[in-house]
Structures are given as structure tokens and as C-alpha cells.
Amino acid sequence: MSVQRLHTNRRMSQIVIHQNTIYLAGQVADDEDLNADCAAQTRSTLAAIEQLLAEAGSDKTRILSVTIYLKDIDADSAAMNSVWDQWLPEGTAPARATVEARLCEPEILVEMSVIAAL
């Protein structure tokens, strides 16, 4: 069984495809959106996820699981959920966990890691 890796560097791959499953590395907002609020960062993060899923041959309706990391779950969960709820088509909700975490850069408010069906 082959493993396909896309956008790979020494530490990680942005996309890994094995059998009929797509694994995305943790996605964050584009650099120009890192000084924005959590809602804007969430929109940017979801756009990146959509682009990577399309590149892998899938889409957001095929997401199986997502882990969402928030810098401040109390301050940002409502804004993130508002954007998430508008983005995800009804009836396609994946398994999901949302946790508070110290993220790799202080300006990052939200990061998402996705597993999807091909």
C-alpha cells in the first residue's frame, strides 16, 4: 500500500494520503490574517483546508474528524463556532474535538488538524 505525501519538508507533509484517507497537517491562518481576530483567522484556516482537500481530491463534506486548537477557548470558541457553523454544510458534521493549547506563534489563535475520506 502506497503512501503519497504532498508539500513535504524535513519535518512534515501538509497532505498525506494512505488508502482512501487524507491526513492534513495542522492548518493556521495565512500570514496576512495572523493579526486578525479569531473569526477572521478561522475563515482563513478553513479556506486553507478547503484548498488542500481539493488538491487531494476531496472536499469539506468528506471530513471524518477534526481537532481544533484554540489559544483561548473561553474568549474564542463562540467566534470560531460561528464561522465553522456557516462553513460546514448541514448534515456533514465530522467527529470533532476542541481544546485549548499553546500554539507555535503567539499571534495564532486557531489551528485545525483534519482527517478526511478521499
Beta strands, then each sheet from edge to edge (+ up, - down):
strand 1: 3-8
strand 2: 13-18
strand 3: 21-27
strand 4: 63-70
strand 5: 95-100
strand 6: 110-117
sheet 1: 1+ 2- 3+ 6- 4+ 5+
end
